[in-house]
């Protein structure tokens, strides 16, 4: 799967690179109509739930990488898309107070942690607005949607107690594959901004901050809705 993703990214870049050949007239506007690039992006993610017993288990560090494609359709207006491989770990904490029939106490507190390692293939569909170049810099804002498709998922369950009994058997350090808990499609709203620093010609460094807010339920459980979101720091280069 990883080899397939890498190959797809390279084909994606190669295909659009052909469209960047300068016009015979040397028109600068024609040269900059299509911009491609690469990015590596650290993320900080968390979850929200509509059920009080399902709580966010804390912020989790993740990362993404992929290709950038900016297509200019008007002065300072770009349709920005690409391919993102998103590694988005999440942690859920199940907390509930139930009657304990296995002991003399009236109630028992359950507390079970689930740690998920999820990987998605995302295709951002966004509008990017750029300023004119000022001292080698262009500033931009970006917003739109990003559908993502799950390509890998693993779960870790710690030993917890649920109504006085052992609830999960796996040790805290083990991860196992699973197929039934995470939805295949994740839909998110992406809003952000940043700066491009020109290195000369068409090459530019890119830095930006984006909030990727999950809109769809990532869980297949019928009795609860769980969404995950993350803040990302984009570091990349455009050609």
C-alpha positions as CSV (number, residue, x, y, z in Angstrom):
1,X,0.0,0.0,0.0
2,X,2.8,2.5,0.9
3,X,4.6,1.7,-2.4
4,X,1.3,2.3,-4.3
5,X,0.8,5.7,-2.6
6,X,4.4,6.8,-3.3
7,X,4.1,5.7,-6.9
8,X,0.7,7.5,-7.3
9,X,2.2,10.7,-5.8
10,X,5.2,10.6,-8.3
11,X,2.9,10.0,-11.2
12,X,0.7,12.9,-10.1
13,X,3.7,15.2,-9.9
14,X,5.1,14.1,-13.2
15,X,1.8,14.5,-15.1
16,X,1.3,18.1,-14.0
17,X,5.0,19.0,-14.4
18,X,4.5,18.6,-18.1
19,X,1.8,21.4,-18.0
20,X,4.3,23.8,-16.6
21,X,6.5,24.3,-19.7
22,X,6.9,28.1,-20.2
23,X,5.0,29.6,-23.1
24,X,7.0,30.4,-26.2
25,X,6.3,34.1,-25.6
26,X,7.9,33.9,-22.2
27,X,4.8,35.2,-20.6
28,X,5.3,35.0,-16.8
29,X,1.6,34.6,-16.2
30,X,1.5,31.5,-18.3
31,X,4.5,30.0,-16.3
32,X,2.7,30.5,-13.0
33,X,-0.7,29.2,-14.0
34,X,0.0,25.7,-12.5
35,X,2.2,25.3,-9.4
36,X,3.1,21.9,-8.0
37,X,5.0,21.0,-4.8
38,X,5.6,18.7,-1.9
39,X,4.9,19.1,1.8
40,X,5.6,17.4,5.1
41,X,3.2,18.4,7.9
42,X,3.2,17.7,11.6
43,X,-0.2,17.6,13.2
44,X,-1.9,17.7,16.7
45,X,-5.2,15.9,16.8
46,X,-8.1,15.3,19.2
47,X,-11.7,13.9,19.2
48,X,-15.1,15.1,20.2
49,X,-18.2,13.0,21.0
50,X,-21.9,13.5,21.6
51,X,-21.8,11.0,24.5
52,X,-20.6,12.1,27.9
53,X,-19.0,8.7,28.6
54,X,-16.7,9.0,25.6
55,X,-14.1,11.6,26.3
56,X,-11.0,12.9,24.4
57,X,-8.0,11.0,25.7
58,X,-5.6,14.0,25.1
59,X,-3.9,15.6,22.1
60,X,-2.0,13.2,19.9
61,X,0.9,14.0,17.6
62,X,0.6,12.9,14.0
63,X,1.9,13.8,10.5
64,X,1.0,14.0,6.9
65,X,2.9,14.3,3.6
66,X,2.0,14.5,0.0
67,X,1.8,16.7,-3.2
68,X,0.4,20.2,-3.7
69,X,-1.3,21.4,-6.9
70,X,-2.3,25.1,-7.3
71,X,-4.2,26.0,-10.5
72,X,-4.7,29.7,-11.1
73,X,-8.0,30.7,-12.6
74,X,-8.0,34.5,-11.9
75,X,-5.6,37.1,-10.5
76,X,-4.6,35.9,-7.0
77,X,-7.2,33.1,-7.1
78,X,-6.2,29.5,-7.1
79,X,-8.0,26.1,-6.9
80,X,-5.7,24.2,-4.6
81,X,-5.8,20.4,-4.4
82,X,-3.3,17.5,-4.3
83,X,-2.8,14.2,-2.5
84,X,-2.3,13.9,1.3
85,X,-1.3,10.8,3.2
86,X,-2.5,11.5,6.7
87,X,-1.4,9.6,9.8
88,X,-3.9,10.7,12.5
89,X,-3.7,8.9,15.8
90,X,-6.5,9.4,18.3
91,X,-7.2,8.4,21.9
92,X,-10.6,7.7,23.4
93,X,-11.4,7.4,27.1
94,X,-14.5,5.5,28.0
95,X,-15.7,6.6,31.5
96,X,-19.0,5.5,33.1
97,X,-20.5,4.8,36.5
98,X,-22.6,1.6,36.6
99,X,-24.1,-0.6,39.2
100,X,-21.6,-3.3,40.2
101,X,-23.3,-6.7,40.7
102,X,-20.0,-8.5,41.3
103,X,-19.0,-6.8,44.6
104,X,-20.4,-5.3,47.7
105,X,-20.1,-1.8,46.5
106,X,-23.2,-0.2,44.9
107,X,-21.4,1.4,41.9
108,X,-18.3,0.8,39.9
109,X,-16.3,3.3,37.8
110,X,-15.3,2.0,34.4
111,X,-12.3,3.5,32.7
112,X,-10.9,2.1,29.5
113,X,-8.5,3.8,27.0
114,X,-8.5,3.0,23.3
115,X,-5.7,4.3,21.1
116,X,-6.2,4.2,17.4
117,X,-3.5,4.4,14.6
118,X,-5.4,5.6,11.5
119,X,-4.1,6.5,8.1
120,X,-6.1,8.3,5.4
121,X,-5.6,9.2,1.8
122,X,-7.0,12.8,1.4
123,X,-7.8,14.9,-1.6
124,X,-8.2,18.6,-0.6
125,X,-10.7,20.7,-2.6
126,X,-10.0,24.2,-1.6
127,X,-9.9,27.8,-2.7
128,X,-6.6,29.7,-2.1
129,X,-6.4,33.5,-2.2
130,X,-2.9,34.9,-2.6
131,X,-1.6,38.5,-2.3
132,X,0.8,40.1,-4.7
133,X,4.5,39.4,-3.9
134,X,5.8,41.8,-1.2
135,X,9.6,41.5,-0.4
136,X,9.8,38.0,-1.9
137,X,6.7,36.9,0.0
138,X,3.1,36.1,-0.9
139,X,0.6,35.7,1.9
140,X,-2.5,33.4,1.4
141,X,-5.7,32.2,3.0
142,X,-7.2,28.8,2.1
143,X,-10.5,27.1,2.8
144,X,-12.6,24.3,1.5
145,X,-13.4,20.6,2.0
146,X,-11.2,17.5,2.3
147,X,-12.6,14.1,1.7
148,X,-10.4,11.3,3.1
149,X,-10.4,7.6,2.6
150,X,-9.2,5.2,5.3
151,X,-6.3,2.9,4.1
152,X,-5.0,1.6,7.5
153,X,-6.3,1.2,11.0
154,X,-5.0,-0.4,14.2
155,X,-6.2,-0.3,17.8
156,X,-4.6,-0.6,21.2
157,X,-6.8,-1.3,24.2
158,X,-5.4,-1.0,27.8
159,X,-6.5,-3.2,30.7
160,X,-9.5,-1.5,32.2
161,X,-12.3,-2.3,34.6
162,X,-15.9,-2.2,33.5
163,X,-18.5,-3.0,36.2
164,X,-16.0,-4.8,38.4
165,X,-14.6,-7.1,35.6
166,X,-11.7,-7.0,33.3
167,X,-13.0,-5.4,30.1
168,X,-10.0,-5.6,27.7
169,X,-7.4,-8.2,27.7
170,X,-4.7,-6.9,25.3
171,X,-1.6,-5.3,26.9
172,X,-1.1,-1.6,26.6
173,X,1.8,-2.0,24.2
174,X,0.2,-4.2,21.6
175,X,-1.6,-3.0,18.5
176,X,-3.9,-5.2,16.3
177,X,-5.6,-4.8,13.0
178,X,-9.4,-4.3,13.0
179,X,-12.1,-3.6,10.4
180,X,-15.3,-2.8,12.1
181,X,-14.9,0.3,14.2
182,X,-13.7,3.1,11.8
183,X,-15.6,4.5,8.9
184,X,-14.1,4.3,5.4
185,X,-14.8,7.9,4.5
186,X,-14.0,11.0,6.6
187,X,-15.2,14.4,5.5
188,X,-13.5,17.5,6.9
189,X,-13.6,21.3,6.7
190,X,-10.1,22.8,6.1
191,X,-9.4,26.5,7.0
192,X,-5.9,28.0,7.1
193,X,-3.4,30.5,5.9
194,X,0.3,31.0,5.4
195,X,3.1,32.5,3.4
196,X,5.2,31.7,0.3
197,X,8.8,32.8,0.2
198,X,10.3,33.1,-3.3
199,X,13.7,31.5,-3.9
200,X,13.9,32.8,-7.4
201,X,12.1,31.9,-10.5
202,X,9.1,29.7,-9.8
203,X,10.5,28.0,-6.7
204,X,9.1,29.0,-3.3
205,X,9.2,27.8,0.3
206,X,5.7,27.4,1.8
207,X,4.7,27.6,5.5
208,X,1.2,27.6,6.9
209,X,-1.2,26.7,9.7
210,X,-4.4,24.8,9.0
211,X,-7.3,23.7,11.1
212,X,-8.9,20.4,9.7
213,X,-12.2,20.0,11.4
214,X,-13.9,16.6,11.1
215,X,-17.6,16.8,10.1
216,X,-18.5,13.1,9.6
217,X,-18.7,10.3,12.1
218,X,-15.5,8.3,12.1
219,X,-17.0,5.5,14.2
220,X,-19.4,2.9,12.9
221,X,-21.1,2.6,16.3
222,X,-24.8,3.5,16.0
223,X,-25.2,4.8,19.5
224,X,-22.6,7.6,19.4
225,X,-21.0,10.1,17.0
226,X,-17.3,10.6,17.2
227,X,-15.4,13.2,15.1
228,X,-11.7,13.9,15.0
229,X,-9.9,17.1,14.1
230,X,-6.4,18.3,14.0
231,X,-4.2,21.4,13.6
232,X,-1.4,21.1,11.1
233,X,1.8,23.0,10.4
234,X,2.6,22.8,6.7
235,X,6.2,22.9,5.5
236,X,6.7,22.6,1.8
237,X,8.2,23.7,-1.5
238,X,6.5,24.9,-4.7
239,X,8.0,24.6,-8.2
